[in-house]
Amino acid sequence: MKPEDKPDNRGPEKVTITINNTPYEVRPGIHPVAQIKTIPNPNIPQSDVLCQLVGTELKPLDHNARIDIKGGEVFASHCPSGGAS
């Protein structure tokens, strides 16, 4: 087998994720949630909550968490609810 015939096991250099209904290309791998908020232009305010669509449910992500991006993930942001009046 020639080197050029070997399968490439590195995976894709970029994958597509969706944030607030807009697709973005990012590198796959572990990303901090805070970093994902900086991908859209304009950036998502760091005080907003970022949620991930899992099945049919939006699950809020902790701002300090890290997430494994594989491609196809869908995210939505919103202002935090509640708070002082």
N, CA, C and O atoms as a DFTB+ gen file, in Angstrom:
340 C
 N C O
     1  1       0.844      -1.182       0.000
     2  2       0.000       0.000       0.000
     3  2       0.890       1.247       0.000
     4  3       1.820       1.360       0.799
     5  1       0.597       2.155      -0.885
     6  2       1.341       3.411      -0.971
     7  2       0.885       4.348       0.151
     8  3      -0.255       4.251       0.605
     9  1       1.762       5.256       0.605
    10  2       1.363       6.196       1.652
    11  2       0.111       6.987       1.291
    12  3      -0.717       7.265       2.159
    13  1      -0.034       7.349       0.022
    14  2      -1.204       8.134      -0.376
    15  2      -2.483       7.309      -0.391
    16  3      -3.572       7.875      -0.482
    17  1      -2.379       5.970      -0.303
    18  2      -3.552       5.108      -0.276
    19  2      -4.041       4.826       1.146
    20  3      -5.120       4.262       1.331
    21  1      -3.248       5.218       2.152
    22  2      -3.639       4.966       3.540
    23  2      -4.781       5.900       3.926
    24  3      -4.805       7.055       3.501
    25  1      -5.738       5.407       4.738
    26  2      -6.825       6.285       5.185
    27  2      -6.300       7.359       6.119
    28  3      -5.363       7.127       6.883
    29  1      -6.894       8.511       6.057
    30  2      -6.518       9.633       6.920
    31  2      -7.346       9.533       8.196
    32  3      -8.560       9.737       8.158
    33  1      -6.710       9.224       9.323
    34  2      -7.415       9.046      10.591
    35  2      -7.379      10.294      11.470
    36  3      -7.783      10.252      12.632
    37  1      -6.900      11.392      10.918
    38  2      -6.822      12.619      11.715
    39  2      -8.186      13.238      11.956
    40  3      -8.345      13.992      12.915
    41  1      -9.161      12.953      11.134
    42  2     -10.469      13.572      11.265
    43  2     -10.507      14.906      10.554
    44  3      -9.501      15.354      10.003
    45  1     -11.661      15.539      10.563
    46  2     -11.790      16.812       9.850
    47  2     -11.056      17.939      10.551
    48  3     -10.951      17.967      11.778
    49  1     -10.549      18.868       9.751
    50  2      -9.881      20.034      10.313
    51  2     -10.893      21.005      10.899
    52  3     -10.614      21.666      11.900
    53  1     -12.062      21.096      10.283
    54  2     -13.141      21.974      10.750
    55  2     -14.450      21.197      10.688
    56  3     -14.641      20.351       9.815
    57  1     -15.345      21.493      11.622
    58  2     -16.686      20.936      11.623
    59  2     -17.666      22.095      11.751
    60  3     -17.276      23.205      12.114
    61  1     -18.916      21.844      11.458
    62  2     -19.926      22.895      11.530
    63  2     -20.778      22.723      12.780
    64  3     -21.270      21.634      13.073
    65  1     -20.939      23.821      13.509
    66  2     -21.884      23.892      14.618
    67  2     -22.844      25.029      14.307
    68  3     -22.555      25.875      13.461
    69  1     -23.979      25.054      14.984
    70  2     -24.960      26.115      14.773
    71  2     -25.168      26.854      16.084
    72  3     -25.405      26.245      17.127
    73  1     -25.077      28.172      16.017
    74  2     -25.314      29.021      17.181
    75  2     -26.369      30.046      16.796
    76  3     -26.173      30.826      15.864
    77  1     -27.481      30.043      17.511
    78  2     -28.583      30.976      17.241
    79  2     -28.979      30.962      15.761
    80  3     -29.119      32.011      15.131
    81  1     -29.153      29.761      15.224
    82  2     -29.621      29.528      13.847
    83  2     -28.612      29.896      12.763
    84  3     -28.981      29.968      11.591
    85  1     -27.354      30.130      13.120
    86  2     -26.332      30.473      12.137
    87  2     -25.210      29.438      12.202
    88  3     -24.684      29.174      13.283
    89  1     -24.832      28.842      11.054
    90  2     -23.745      27.857      11.071
    91  2     -22.375      28.530      11.160
    92  3     -22.153      29.600      10.592
    93  1     -21.459      27.876      11.888
    94  2     -20.083      28.344      12.038
    95  2     -19.158      27.143      11.914
    96  3     -19.506      26.042      12.342
    97  1     -17.980      27.350      11.330
    98  2     -16.972      26.295      11.243
    99  2     -15.962      26.484      12.356
   100  3     -15.424      27.573      12.551
   101  1     -15.712      25.394      13.090
   102  2     -14.749      25.412      14.197
   103  2     -13.926      24.137      14.158
   104  3     -14.285      23.177      13.476
   105  1     -12.838      24.132      14.881
   106  2     -12.025      22.920      15.006
   107  2     -12.737      21.969      15.974
   108  3     -13.267      22.409      16.994
   109  1     -12.751      20.686      15.664
   110  2     -13.333      19.739      16.615
   111  2     -12.442      19.621      17.853
   112  3     -11.257      19.951      17.803
   113  1     -13.006      19.156      18.946
   114  2     -12.254      18.963      20.177
   115  2     -12.912      19.661      21.342
   116  3     -14.043      20.137      21.243
   117  1     -12.197      19.718      22.442
   118  2     -12.711      20.296      23.686
   119  2     -12.607      21.820      23.627
   120  3     -11.545      22.375      23.348
   121  1     -13.739      22.485      23.898
   122  2     -13.791      23.943      23.910
   123  2     -14.481      24.401      25.199
   124  3     -15.476      23.801      25.604
   125  1     -13.972      25.449      25.847
   126  2     -14.705      26.040      26.972
   127  2     -16.000      26.686      26.467
   128  3     -16.034      27.251      25.374
   129  1     -17.050      26.599      27.262
   130  2     -18.317      27.228      26.897
   131  2     -18.105      28.724      26.672
   132  3     -18.669      29.299      25.741
   133  1     -17.298      29.351      27.519
   134  2     -17.026      30.787      27.373
   135  2     -16.424      31.095      26.001
   136  3     -16.696      32.153      25.432
   137  1     -15.613      30.185      25.466
   138  2     -15.004      30.387      24.148
   139  2     -16.056      30.257      23.040
   140  3     -16.016      30.994      22.055
   141  1     -16.981      29.334      23.200
   142  2     -18.037      29.161      22.189
   143  2     -18.856      30.445      22.066
   144  3     -19.308      30.797      20.977
   145  1     -19.043      31.137      23.185
   146  2     -19.797      32.398      23.154
   147  2     -19.101      33.466      22.322
   148  3     -19.749      34.431      21.916
   149  1     -17.804      33.327      22.055
   150  2     -17.074      34.342      21.294
   151  2     -17.056      34.054      19.795
   152  3     -16.550      34.861      19.015
   153  1     -17.609      32.904      19.387
   154  2     -17.574      32.538      17.971
   155  2     -18.459      33.432      17.104
   156  3     -17.991      33.932      16.081
   157  1     -19.727      33.651      17.480
   158  2     -20.555      34.489      16.598
   159  2     -20.045      35.923      16.570
   160  3     -19.341      36.375      17.473
   161  1     -20.418      36.613      15.520
   162  2     -20.101      38.028      15.412
   163  2     -21.408      38.767      15.213
   164  3     -21.993      38.618      14.140
   165  1     -21.916      39.547      16.146
   166  2     -21.258      39.933      17.392
   167  2     -21.264      38.777      18.401
   168  3     -22.098      37.874      18.338
   169  1     -20.310      38.839      19.326
   170  2     -20.190      37.815      20.362
   171  2     -21.439      37.773      21.232
   172  3     -22.154      38.764      21.377
   173  1     -21.680      36.602      21.804
   174  2     -22.757      36.454      22.782
   175  2     -22.252      37.059      24.087
   176  3     -21.137      36.751      24.507
   177  1     -23.043      37.912      24.743
   178  2     -22.595      38.461      26.027
   179  2     -22.266      37.334      27.005
   180  3     -23.012      36.359      27.101
   181  1     -21.161      37.461      27.727
   182  2     -20.753      36.421      28.663
   183  2     -21.788      36.200      29.760
   184  3     -21.812      35.132      30.373
   185  1     -22.650      37.195      30.023
   186  2     -23.688      37.040      31.047
   187  2     -24.869      36.212      30.539
   188  3     -25.670      35.734      31.343
   189  1     -24.992      36.031      29.216
   190  2     -26.092      35.232      28.667
   191  2     -25.857      33.748      28.929
   192  3     -24.724      33.303      29.108
   193  1     -26.940      33.005      28.945
   194  2     -26.884      31.558      29.124
   195  2     -26.784      30.915      27.744
   196  3     -27.543      31.255      26.837
   197  1     -25.842      29.983      27.591
   198  2     -25.724      29.222      26.353
   199  2     -26.312      27.845      26.609
   200  3     -25.947      27.178      27.577
   201  1     -27.226      27.417      25.739
   202  2     -27.866      26.116      25.858
   203  2     -27.496      25.277      24.651
   204  3     -27.226      25.804      23.571
   205  1     -27.485      23.957      24.846
   206  2     -27.241      23.027      23.751
   207  2     -28.505      22.220      23.524
   208  3     -29.125      21.736      24.471
   209  1     -28.884      22.078      22.258
   210  2     -30.023      21.253      21.901
   211  2     -29.587      19.795      21.961
   212  3     -28.721      19.363      21.200
   213  1     -30.193      19.044      22.869
   214  2     -29.914      17.619      23.027
   215  2     -31.232      16.894      22.808
   216  3     -32.133      16.968      23.643
   217  1     -31.342      16.197      21.690
   218  2     -32.630      15.604      21.320
   219  2     -33.608      16.721      21.005
   220  3     -33.424      17.464      20.041
   221  1     -34.637      16.837      21.810
   222  2     -35.629      17.908      21.608
   223  2     -35.611      18.904      22.763
   224  3     -36.516      19.729      22.887
   225  1     -34.586      18.830      23.608
   226  2     -34.522      19.666      24.808
   227  2     -33.299      20.571      24.787
   228  3     -32.199      20.141      24.439
   229  1     -33.508      21.845      25.169
   230  2     -32.389      22.780      25.333
   231  2     -31.848      22.635      26.747
   232  3     -32.567      22.847      27.723
   233  1     -30.560      22.269      26.848
   234  2     -29.925      22.083      28.153
   235  2     -28.944      23.220      28.392
   236  3     -28.023      23.418      27.601
   237  1     -29.134      23.982      29.492
   238  2     -28.202      25.072      29.797
   239  2     -26.806      24.535      30.098
   240  3     -26.651      23.501      30.747
   241  1     -25.803      25.250      29.619
   242  2     -24.409      24.881      29.850
   243  2     -23.793      25.827      30.870
   244  3     -23.986      27.041      30.801
   245  1     -23.058      25.267      31.807
   246  2     -22.349      26.073      32.791
   247  2     -21.282      26.896      32.072
   248  3     -20.548      26.372      31.234
   249  1     -21.200      28.162      32.395
   250  2     -20.249      29.074      31.751
   251  2     -18.812      28.567      31.858
   252  3     -18.007      28.790      30.953
   253  1     -18.485      27.883      32.963
   254  2     -17.116      27.409      33.197
   255  2     -16.874      25.991      32.690
   256  3     -15.775      25.459      32.849
   257  1     -17.887      25.371      32.083
   258  2     -17.754      23.991      31.599
   259  2     -16.971      23.958      30.292
   260  3     -16.710      24.989      29.672
   261  1     -16.608      22.753      29.897
   262  2     -15.937      22.516      28.617
   263  2     -16.804      21.509      27.868
   264  3     -17.428      20.645      28.484
   265  1     -16.842      21.616      26.554
   266  2     -17.684      20.749      25.746
   267  2     -16.881      20.166      24.595
   268  3     -16.036      20.843      24.008
   269  1     -17.150      18.907      24.277
   270  2     -16.450      18.212      23.195
   271  2     -17.217      18.430      21.893
   272  3     -18.303      17.880      21.705
   273  1     -16.652      19.227      21.005
   274  2     -17.273      19.528      19.713
   275  2     -16.866      18.461      18.707
   276  3     -15.681      18.236      18.460
   277  1     -17.870      17.809      18.133
   278  2     -17.627      16.769      17.125
   279  2     -18.194      17.167      15.770
   280  3     -17.845      16.584      14.744
   281  1     -19.078      18.172      15.775
   282  2     -19.755      18.623      14.557
   283  2     -21.228      18.319      14.649
   284  3     -21.629      17.253      15.118
   285  1     -22.033      19.265      14.196
   286  2     -23.477      19.091      14.206
   287  2     -24.163      19.594      15.462
   288  3     -25.390      19.555      15.547
   289  1     -23.399      20.066      16.444
   290  2     -24.017      20.566      17.675
   291  2     -24.812      21.838      17.378
   292  3     -24.456      22.628      16.504
   293  1     -25.898      22.009      18.132
   294  2     -26.767      23.175      17.974
   295  2     -26.861      23.873      19.321
   296  3     -27.156      23.251      20.341
   297  1     -26.603      25.190      19.307
   298  2     -26.619      25.999      20.520
   299  2     -27.551      27.182      20.339
   300  3     -27.777      27.650      19.223
   301  1     -28.092      27.663      21.464
   302  2     -28.907      28.880      21.472
   303  2     -28.570      29.647      22.744
   304  3     -28.289      29.052      23.784
   305  1     -28.600      30.959      22.651
   306  2     -28.309      31.779      23.828
   307  2     -29.544      32.585      24.201
   308  3     -30.413      32.857      23.372
   309  1     -29.594      32.961      25.482
   310  2     -30.671      33.830      25.956
   311  2     -30.205      34.545      27.214
   312  3     -29.266      34.112      27.882
   313  1     -30.876      35.644      27.524
   314  2     -30.575      36.379      28.753
   315  2     -30.951      35.511      29.930
   316  3     -31.914      34.747      29.853
   317  1     -30.211      35.612      31.018
   318  2     -30.581      34.830      32.207
   319  2     -31.940      35.268      32.706
   320  3     -32.269      36.453      32.662
   321  1     -32.737      34.312      33.183
   322  2     -34.054      34.651      33.715
   323  2     -33.950      34.863      35.214
   324  3     -32.974      34.458      35.846
   325  1     -34.951      35.494      35.765
   326  2     -34.949      35.761      37.202
   327  2     -34.098      36.961      37.518
   328  3     -33.936      37.856      36.689
   329  1     -33.556      36.982      38.711
   330  2     -32.698      38.094      39.113
   331  2     -33.436      39.080      39.977
   332  3     -34.626      38.920      40.248
   333  1     -32.741      40.080      40.400
   334  2     -33.311      41.095      41.279
   335  2     -34.223      42.021      40.515
   336  3     -34.052      42.249      39.317
   337  1     -35.186      42.546      41.225
   338  2     -36.093      43.512      40.588
   339  2     -35.945      44.876      41.173
   340  3     -36.634      45.806      40.752
